[in-house]
């Protein structure tokens, strides 16, 4: 639509005046003075200090915006030869006035927003006919609804015009009014962005203040430019208020100072450093810190270094204690497997020789006594072997491999002395498990089921199914079962439900099974296999969290 400068414009609810929709001829283009041009520019300088402002700066910051709004609203009124103008900020409910607009109430602004919501970022003329709320006689509102790029309403900007039904507005007036309103829109958006950044900055400061890690930022000259309370607390109280802007190296003893500077330089040169540091802090405390340092470029173009140190003193002490305990356990296992087994072997040989040499002259009772001695020696020897095996569980992890469960169980049975009438049923399915560890678990479960079976028709069934965490292996038998009160007891070391003279064993088989399964991050449960028997349920995870944690500790 091409409109001449002298053509009258009808101000009614259907007429939309928009700079984007008007074709402006060369002689109708808006001429803006240099002073006005500067007024139309977005005052970006107002935002440069916002992230570092204190309360006084915040007040000044708001005043600058209000002054900028006031200037823009004055220009808006002048551009259409009006005496008043207004801006209603929807998100906050704040209203900014130029002149007296007292007759406009919050209800008016809500109604303006409703009507203008169909014409975002476009000039529109509102009057009594287009609104459901009264306006003073012959009052028309030239207004625009400002929105975010997301479509969210920001504010309503307008200027009331008291006139006859027909008002002469030149193309220059309309274009200038549109430009001013768009400039206010940009100003509002920038202010909201600055407020958002300010809020984020405040949140980050709060997070840093509550963080117990030692956090600081230094410049390339090793001068402290920021430190959170946890970091400041590592210095003498007399120095905590004077650290910023100064080098902190002299607060540490020489070796610690040299170590800190060395890792600072590593991070500044390579961009990153991470490692454990055993330091004497400035307040005299001895600590082991896991420190991460990373360099970055500031807004001023200079290189800075962020350092985050976590106190891992207690964790490192515990790890060292565990390593020492493991070493002691290894030594015990060596003693058990060599020094204790040696005299047992001597006793076994001597009893065997006596039995062989005196077999013809010994009474039956003496022969039975010697047999009991040999049985106890063999039991003790097996117990020592089992103890050694148990102590070695948890030393390392085996990678999982794919095996066929049916073929695996057939091969496993070749290692067991099977009774007559034994029947095994097994799923023919491929599973992914560490083969050696799985072999020990299944060998103990199947052997245990056979050993404790009370009839000649032992039946064992092995099932497997996949879930979202890994594999669930179920071993069922038709034996005498295990009472509910004993289901936790069977996994304890040296526990047997029947006397060892009735069923030979060390009482460690199921303890070994439980320790292996848990070592790989799994679990084992026991339940009744109705109508008769026992059901063991082994959950074997695909991914071992414990292994990942141990790997991190070792690193």
C-alpha positions as CSV (number, residue, x, y, z in Angstrom):
1,X,0.0,0.0,0.0
2,X,1.5,3.3,-1.1
3,X,0.4,6.3,0.9
4,X,1.3,9.9,0.3
5,X,2.4,12.2,3.1
6,X,-0.8,14.3,3.0
7,X,-3.3,11.5,2.7
8,X,-5.6,11.3,5.7
9,X,-5.7,8.1,7.7
10,X,-9.0,6.8,9.1
11,X,-8.5,5.7,12.7
12,X,-10.8,2.7,13.3
13,X,-10.5,-0.7,14.7
14,X,-9.9,-2.4,11.4
15,X,-7.1,0.0,10.2
16,X,-3.6,-1.4,10.7
17,X,-0.6,1.0,10.3
18,X,2.7,-0.8,10.0
19,X,6.0,0.4,8.7
20,X,6.6,-3.1,7.1
21,X,3.3,-2.8,5.1
22,X,3.8,0.8,3.8
23,X,5.7,1.5,0.7
24,X,7.6,4.7,1.2
25,X,8.6,6.9,-1.7
26,X,11.9,8.7,-1.8
27,X,10.4,12.1,-0.9
28,X,8.5,10.5,2.0
29,X,11.4,8.7,3.7
30,X,11.9,9.6,7.4
31,X,14.8,12.0,8.1
32,X,16.2,11.5,11.6
33,X,18.7,13.9,13.1
34,X,22.0,12.7,14.4
35,X,20.8,13.3,18.0
36,X,17.6,11.4,17.4
37,X,19.6,8.6,15.7
38,X,21.7,8.2,18.8
39,X,18.5,8.0,20.9
40,X,17.2,5.2,18.7
41,X,20.3,3.1,19.2
42,X,20.1,0.3,21.8
43,X,22.1,1.3,24.9
44,X,24.1,-1.9,25.0
45,X,26.7,-0.3,27.3
46,X,24.1,-0.6,30.1
47,X,24.6,-4.3,30.2
48,X,28.4,-4.5,30.4
49,X,28.5,-4.3,34.2
50,X,25.3,-6.2,35.0
51,X,26.9,-9.5,35.9
52,X,29.2,-7.9,38.5
53,X,26.7,-5.4,39.9
54,X,26.0,-5.0,43.6
55,X,22.7,-3.6,45.0
56,X,23.6,0.0,44.3
57,X,24.6,-0.9,40.7
58,X,21.3,-2.7,40.2
59,X,19.4,0.4,41.3
60,X,21.4,2.6,38.9
61,X,20.9,0.0,36.2
62,X,17.1,0.2,36.5
63,X,17.2,4.0,36.6
64,X,19.1,4.1,33.3
65,X,16.5,1.9,31.7
66,X,13.7,4.0,33.0
67,X,15.4,7.1,31.7
68,X,15.9,5.4,28.3
69,X,12.2,4.4,28.2
70,X,11.2,7.9,29.1
71,X,13.2,9.4,26.2
72,X,11.8,6.9,23.8
73,X,8.2,7.5,25.0
74,X,8.7,11.3,24.6
75,X,9.9,10.8,21.0
76,X,6.9,8.5,20.3
77,X,4.5,11.2,21.5
78,X,6.2,13.9,19.5
79,X,6.3,11.7,16.4
80,X,2.5,11.7,16.1
81,X,1.9,15.2,17.7
82,X,0.5,13.7,20.8
83,X,1.0,14.9,24.4
84,X,1.2,11.5,26.2
85,X,2.5,7.9,25.6
86,X,2.8,4.8,27.7
87,X,4.5,1.4,27.9
88,X,3.0,-1.5,29.9
89,X,5.4,-4.4,30.6
90,X,3.3,-7.6,30.7
91,X,5.8,-9.8,32.5
92,X,6.3,-7.5,35.5
93,X,3.1,-5.3,35.4
94,X,5.2,-2.2,35.4
95,X,3.8,0.9,33.6
96,X,6.0,3.7,32.2
97,X,4.3,7.0,31.4
98,X,5.1,10.1,29.5
99,X,2.5,12.7,30.4
100,X,-0.8,12.0,32.2
101,X,-2.4,8.7,31.3
102,X,-4.3,8.3,34.5
103,X,-7.5,7.3,32.9
104,X,-5.8,4.1,31.6
105,X,-6.3,1.3,34.2
106,X,-4.8,-2.2,34.3
107,X,-8.1,-3.4,32.8
108,X,-7.4,-1.3,29.8
109,X,-4.0,-2.8,29.3
110,X,-5.4,-6.3,29.6
111,X,-8.0,-5.5,26.9
112,X,-5.3,-3.9,24.7
113,X,-3.3,-7.1,25.0
114,X,-6.3,-9.2,24.0
115,X,-7.1,-7.2,20.9
116,X,-3.4,-6.8,19.8
117,X,-2.6,-10.5,20.4
118,X,-3.8,-11.1,16.8
119,X,-1.4,-8.5,15.4
120,X,2.0,-9.0,17.2
121,X,4.7,-6.4,16.4
122,X,2.3,-4.4,14.2
123,X,0.9,-0.9,14.7
124,X,-2.9,-0.8,15.2
125,X,-5.3,1.9,16.0
126,X,-7.8,1.1,18.9
127,X,-11.0,3.0,19.8
128,X,-14.2,2.4,21.7
129,X,-15.6,0.4,18.9
130,X,-12.8,-2.2,18.9
131,X,-12.6,-2.6,22.7
132,X,-15.0,-4.0,25.2
133,X,-13.9,-1.5,27.9
134,X,-14.8,2.2,27.8
135,X,-12.4,4.9,26.6
136,X,-12.9,8.7,26.9
137,X,-14.9,10.2,24.1
138,X,-13.0,10.5,20.8
139,X,-9.9,8.9,22.2
140,X,-8.0,6.6,19.8
141,X,-4.9,4.5,20.9
142,X,-2.1,4.0,18.4
143,X,-0.5,0.9,19.9
144,X,1.7,-2.1,19.2
145,X,2.1,-5.5,21.1
146,X,5.8,-6.3,21.5
147,X,6.8,-10.0,21.6
148,X,9.7,-12.3,22.1
149,X,11.0,-14.3,19.1
150,X,9.3,-17.3,20.9
151,X,5.9,-15.4,20.6
152,X,5.7,-14.6,24.3
153,X,4.2,-11.1,24.9
154,X,6.6,-8.5,26.2
155,X,4.8,-5.2,26.5
156,X,2.2,-2.9,25.0
157,X,3.5,0.5,23.8
158,X,1.1,3.2,22.7
159,X,0.1,6.8,22.5
160,X,-3.5,8.1,23.1
161,X,-4.8,10.5,20.5
162,X,-7.8,12.7,21.2
163,X,-9.2,13.6,17.8
164,X,-12.0,13.5,15.3
165,X,-12.8,10.3,13.5
166,X,-10.4,11.3,10.8
167,X,-6.8,12.2,11.8
168,X,-4.0,13.2,9.4
169,X,-0.8,11.2,10.1
170,X,1.9,11.5,7.6
171,X,3.9,8.5,6.4
172,X,6.9,9.9,8.2
173,X,5.0,10.0,11.4
174,X,3.8,6.4,11.1
175,X,7.2,5.1,10.1
176,X,9.0,7.0,12.9
177,X,6.4,5.8,15.5
178,X,7.0,2.2,14.3
179,X,10.8,2.6,14.5
180,X,10.6,4.0,18.0
181,X,8.3,1.1,19.1
182,X,10.6,-1.4,17.6
183,X,13.6,0.2,19.3
184,X,11.7,-0.1,22.6
185,X,11.0,-3.8,21.8
186,X,14.8,-4.3,21.3
187,X,15.5,-2.5,24.5
188,X,13.1,-4.7,26.4
189,X,14.5,-7.9,25.0
190,X,18.0,-6.8,25.9
191,X,17.0,-6.0,29.4
192,X,15.3,-9.3,29.8
193,X,18.4,-11.1,28.5
194,X,20.5,-9.1,30.9
195,X,18.2,-9.9,33.8
196,X,18.4,-13.6,32.8
197,X,22.2,-13.5,32.7
198,X,22.2,-11.7,36.0
199,X,20.0,-14.3,37.6
200,X,22.2,-17.1,36.2
201,X,25.2,-15.4,37.5
202,X,23.7,-15.1,41.0
203,X,22.8,-18.8,40.9
204,X,26.3,-19.7,40.0
205,X,27.6,-17.6,42.8
206,X,25.3,-19.3,45.2
207,X,26.3,-22.8,44.0
208,X,29.9,-21.9,44.3
209,X,29.4,-20.5,47.8
210,X,27.6,-23.6,49.0
211,X,30.2,-26.0,47.3
212,X,32.6,-27.5,49.7
213,X,35.2,-27.9,47.0
214,X,38.0,-25.3,46.9
215,X,37.2,-23.2,43.8
216,X,39.3,-20.2,42.6
217,X,40.2,-18.3,39.5
218,X,43.6,-16.9,38.8
219,X,45.1,-14.8,36.0
220,X,48.2,-15.8,34.1
221,X,50.4,-14.0,36.8
222,X,48.9,-16.4,39.4
223,X,46.9,-13.6,41.1
224,X,43.6,-14.6,42.6
225,X,40.6,-13.0,41.0
226,X,37.9,-15.1,42.6
227,X,37.6,-17.6,45.5
228,X,34.6,-19.3,47.0
229,X,34.2,-19.4,50.8
230,X,35.6,-23.0,51.0
231,X,38.8,-21.8,49.2
232,X,39.1,-18.7,51.4
233,X,38.7,-20.9,54.6
234,X,42.0,-22.6,53.7
235,X,43.9,-19.3,54.5
236,X,44.4,-17.6,57.8
237,X,41.4,-15.5,58.8
238,X,43.6,-12.4,58.8
239,X,44.4,-12.8,55.1
240,X,41.0,-13.9,53.7
241,X,39.8,-10.3,53.0
242,X,42.9,-9.2,51.1
243,X,43.6,-12.2,48.8
244,X,41.8,-11.0,45.6
245,X,44.1,-9.3,43.1
246,X,47.2,-10.7,44.8
247,X,49.5,-13.6,44.3
248,X,48.9,-16.3,46.9
249,X,52.1,-18.3,46.4
250,X,53.8,-16.8,49.4
251,X,51.1,-18.0,51.8
252,X,52.2,-21.6,51.3
253,X,55.4,-23.3,52.4
254,X,58.0,-23.5,49.6
255,X,57.4,-27.1,48.4
256,X,53.6,-26.6,48.3
257,X,54.0,-23.3,46.6
258,X,56.3,-24.7,43.9
259,X,53.9,-27.7,43.4
260,X,50.9,-25.3,42.9
261,X,52.7,-23.0,40.5
262,X,54.0,-26.0,38.5
263,X,50.5,-27.5,38.0
264,X,49.2,-23.9,37.2
265,X,51.7,-23.6,34.5
266,X,50.8,-27.0,33.1
267,X,47.2,-26.1,32.9
268,X,47.9,-22.6,31.4
269,X,50.2,-24.2,28.7
270,X,48.3,-27.4,27.9
271,X,44.8,-26.2,28.8
272,X,44.1,-28.9,31.4
273,X,45.5,-30.6,34.5
274,X,44.0,-33.2,36.9
275,X,45.7,-35.1,39.6
276,X,46.1,-35.8,43.4
277,X,48.2,-33.3,45.3
278,X,49.4,-33.8,48.9
279,X,49.7,-30.3,50.2
280,X,50.2,-28.3,53.3
281,X,47.5,-25.6,53.1
282,X,48.0,-22.0,54.0
283,X,46.3,-22.5,57.3
284,X,48.7,-25.3,58.2
285,X,46.4,-28.3,57.5
286,X,47.8,-31.3,55.7
287,X,45.4,-32.5,52.9
288,X,45.3,-34.7,49.9
289,X,43.4,-32.9,47.2
290,X,42.0,-34.1,43.9
291,X,42.6,-31.0,41.8
292,X,41.3,-30.1,38.3
293,X,42.6,-27.0,36.5
294,X,41.4,-25.6,33.2
295,X,42.5,-22.5,31.4
296,X,40.0,-20.2,29.5
297,X,39.9,-16.8,27.8
298,X,38.1,-14.0,29.6
299,X,35.9,-11.4,28.0
300,X,38.9,-9.0,28.2
301,X,40.9,-11.3,25.9
302,X,43.2,-12.5,28.7
303,X,43.9,-16.1,29.8
304,X,42.6,-17.2,33.2
305,X,42.8,-20.4,35.1
306,X,40.0,-22.1,37.0
307,X,41.0,-24.5,39.8
308,X,38.7,-26.9,41.6
309,X,40.1,-29.0,44.4
310,X,38.2,-31.7,46.3
311,X,39.4,-32.9,49.7
312,X,40.0,-36.7,49.3
313,X,42.1,-37.1,52.4
314,X,39.8,-39.6,54.1
315,X,39.1,-41.5,50.9
316,X,42.8,-41.9,50.2
317,X,43.4,-43.1,53.7
318,X,40.7,-45.6,53.4
319,X,42.0,-46.8,50.1
320,X,45.5,-47.3,51.6
321,X,44.0,-49.2,54.5
322,X,42.1,-51.4,52.1
323,X,45.3,-52.1,50.1
324,X,47.2,-52.9,53.3
325,X,44.3,-55.2,54.4
326,X,44.4,-57.0,51.1
327,X,48.1,-57.4,51.3
328,X,47.7,-58.9,54.8
329,X,45.0,-61.2,53.5
330,X,47.3,-62.3,50.6
331,X,50.0,-63.1,53.2
332,X,47.5,-65.1,55.3
333,X,46.4,-67.1,52.2
334,X,50.0,-67.9,51.5
335,X,50.5,-69.1,55.1
336,X,47.3,-71.1,54.9
337,X,48.1,-72.8,51.6
338,X,51.7,-73.6,52.4
339,X,52.7,-73.5,56.1
340,X,49.4,-75.0,57.4
341,X,49.0,-77.6,54.7
342,X,52.5,-78.9,55.2
343,X,51.9,-80.5,58.7
344,X,48.6,-81.8,57.5
345,X,50.4,-83.7,54.7
346,X,52.8,-85.1,57.3
347,X,49.9,-86.3,59.5
348,X,48.2,-87.8,56.5
349,X,51.3,-89.7,55.4
350,X,52.0,-91.0,58.9
351,X,48.5,-92.2,59.5
352,X,48.5,-93.9,56.1
353,X,51.8,-95.7,56.9
354,X,50.5,-96.9,60.3
355,X,47.4,-98.2,58.7
356,X,49.3,-100.0,55.9
357,X,52.0,-101.4,58.3
358,X,49.7,-102.5,61.1
359,X,46.6,-103.4,59.1
360,X,46.9,-107.1,60.1
361,X,47.3,-106.5,63.8
362,X,45.0,-103.5,64.4
363,X,41.6,-104.2,65.8
364,X,38.6,-102.9,63.8
365,X,38.0,-100.1,66.2
366,X,41.5,-98.7,65.8
367,X,41.1,-99.0,62.0
368,X,37.9,-96.9,62.2
369,X,39.7,-94.4,64.4
370,X,42.5,-94.0,61.8
371,X,39.9,-93.6,59.1
372,X,38.3,-90.8,61.0
373,X,41.7,-89.1,61.4
374,X,42.3,-89.3,57.7
375,X,38.8,-88.0,57.0
376,X,39.4,-85.0,59.3
377,X,42.8,-84.3,57.7
378,X,41.2,-84.4,54.2
379,X,38.4,-82.1,55.4
380,X,40.9,-79.7,56.9
381,X,43.0,-79.7,53.7
382,X,39.8,-79.0,51.6
383,X,38.9,-76.2,54.0
384,X,42.3,-74.6,53.5
385,X,42.0,-74.9,49.7
386,X,38.5,-73.3,49.8
387,X,39.8,-70.5,52.1
388,X,42.6,-69.8,49.6
389,X,40.1,-69.7,46.7
390,X,37.7,-67.5,48.7
391,X,40.5,-65.0,49.6
392,X,41.4,-64.6,45.9
393,X,37.9,-63.6,44.9
394,X,37.7,-59.9,44.1
395,X,41.3,-59.5,42.9
396,X,40.4,-59.0,39.3
397,X,37.6,-59.1,36.8
398,X,37.2,-61.3,33.7
399,X,35.7,-59.9,30.6
400,X,32.3,-61.4,29.6
401,X,32.1,-63.7,26.6
402,X,29.2,-65.3,24.8
403,X,28.5,-69.0,25.7
404,X,25.8,-71.4,24.9
405,X,24.2,-72.3,28.2
406,X,23.2,-75.9,27.2
407,X,26.7,-76.8,25.9
408,X,28.3,-75.1,28.9
409,X,26.2,-77.2,31.3
410,X,26.9,-80.5,29.5
411,X,30.7,-79.8,29.7
412,X,30.3,-78.8,33.4
413,X,28.7,-82.2,34.3
414,X,31.8,-84.0,33.2
415,X,33.5,-82.5,36.3
416,X,30.9,-83.9,38.8
417,X,30.4,-87.4,40.1
418,X,26.8,-87.9,39.0
419,X,24.4,-90.3,40.8
420,X,22.3,-92.8,39.0
421,X,19.0,-91.5,37.7
422,X,20.2,-87.9,37.6
423,X,18.4,-85.7,35.0
424,X,19.4,-82.2,33.8
425,X,17.2,-79.9,31.8
426,X,18.7,-76.7,30.4
427,X,17.7,-73.9,28.1
428,X,19.5,-73.8,24.8
429,X,20.3,-70.1,24.7
430,X,23.4,-67.9,24.3
431,X,24.3,-65.7,27.3
432,X,27.1,-63.2,27.9
433,X,28.9,-63.9,31.2
434,X,32.6,-64.1,32.5
435,X,33.1,-67.8,31.8
436,X,35.5,-68.8,34.6
437,X,33.6,-67.1,37.3
438,X,30.3,-68.4,36.0
439,X,31.7,-71.9,35.9
440,X,32.6,-71.7,39.6
441,X,29.1,-70.5,40.5
442,X,27.2,-73.1,38.5
443,X,29.5,-75.9,39.6
444,X,28.8,-75.1,43.2
445,X,25.1,-74.7,42.7
446,X,24.7,-78.0,40.8
447,X,27.0,-79.9,43.1
448,X,25.2,-78.6,46.1
449,X,21.8,-79.7,44.7
450,X,23.2,-83.2,44.1
451,X,25.0,-83.5,47.4
452,X,21.9,-82.6,49.4
453,X,19.4,-84.6,47.4
454,X,17.4,-87.2,49.4
455,X,16.2,-89.5,46.7
456,X,17.5,-91.4,43.7
457,X,15.7,-89.3,41.0
458,X,17.5,-86.0,41.2
459,X,16.3,-83.5,38.6
460,X,17.8,-80.1,38.0
461,X,16.6,-77.5,35.6
462,X,18.6,-74.4,34.5
463,X,16.8,-71.5,32.9
464,X,18.0,-68.1,31.6
465,X,16.2,-65.0,30.4
466,X,17.4,-61.5,29.4
467,X,16.1,-58.3,31.1
468,X,17.0,-54.7,30.8
469,X,20.0,-55.0,33.2
470,X,21.5,-58.3,32.1
471,X,20.8,-62.0,32.6
472,X,18.7,-63.9,35.2
473,X,19.8,-67.5,35.7
474,X,17.5,-69.8,37.6
475,X,18.6,-73.2,39.0
476,X,15.8,-75.4,40.2
477,X,15.9,-78.9,41.9
478,X,13.4,-81.4,43.3
479,X,15.4,-82.0,46.5
480,X,14.2,-81.6,50.2
481,X,14.3,-77.7,49.9
482,X,15.5,-75.1,52.4
483,X,13.4,-73.8,55.1
484,X,12.7,-70.0,55.0
485,X,14.5,-69.4,58.3
486,X,17.7,-70.9,56.9
487,X,17.8,-69.1,53.6
488,X,20.1,-66.4,54.8
489,X,22.2,-68.7,56.9
490,X,23.3,-70.9,54.0
491,X,25.4,-68.1,52.5
492,X,27.5,-67.6,55.6
493,X,31.0,-68.9,55.9
494,X,31.4,-72.4,57.4
495,X,27.6,-72.9,57.8
496,X,26.1,-76.3,57.0
497,X,22.5,-77.3,57.6
498,X,23.4,-81.0,58.2
499,X,26.4,-82.4,60.3
500,X,29.6,-82.8,58.3
501,X,29.7,-86.5,59.3
502,X,26.5,-86.9,57.3
503,X,27.3,-84.6,54.3
504,X,31.0,-83.9,53.8
505,X,31.8,-80.2,53.1
506,X,33.6,-77.1,54.3
507,X,30.4,-75.0,54.4
508,X,31.9,-72.4,52.0
509,X,30.4,-73.4,48.7
510,X,27.5,-71.0,48.7
511,X,29.6,-68.3,50.4
512,X,31.9,-68.5,47.4
513,X,29.0,-68.3,45.0
514,X,27.6,-65.2,46.7
515,X,30.9,-63.4,46.8
516,X,31.6,-64.1,43.1
517,X,28.2,-62.9,42.0
518,X,28.3,-59.8,44.1
519,X,31.9,-59.1,42.9
520,X,30.5,-58.8,39.4
521,X,27.7,-56.5,40.6
522,X,25.0,-59.2,40.7
523,X,22.8,-60.8,43.3
524,X,21.7,-64.3,44.4
525,X,18.4,-65.3,46.1
526,X,17.0,-68.6,47.2
527,X,13.3,-69.5,47.2
528,X,11.1,-72.6,47.4
529,X,10.5,-74.6,44.2
530,X,7.0,-75.7,44.9
531,X,5.7,-78.4,45.4
532,X,9.2,-79.6,46.4
533,X,12.7,-78.4,46.0
534,X,14.9,-75.3,45.9
535,X,15.2,-72.4,43.5
536,X,18.3,-70.3,43.2
537,X,17.9,-67.0,41.3
538,X,21.1,-65.4,40.1
539,X,21.0,-61.9,38.6
540,X,24.1,-61.3,36.5
541,X,24.4,-57.7,35.2
542,X,25.6,-56.9,31.7
543,X,27.6,-53.8,33.0
544,X,29.5,-54.0,36.3
545,X,29.2,-50.7,38.2
546,X,31.6,-52.0,40.9
547,X,34.3,-52.6,38.3
548,X,34.0,-49.1,37.0
549,X,34.3,-47.6,40.5
550,X,37.3,-49.8,41.3
551,X,38.9,-48.8,38.0
552,X,38.5,-45.1,39.0
553,X,39.9,-45.7,42.4
554,X,43.0,-47.5,41.0
555,X,43.5,-44.6,38.6
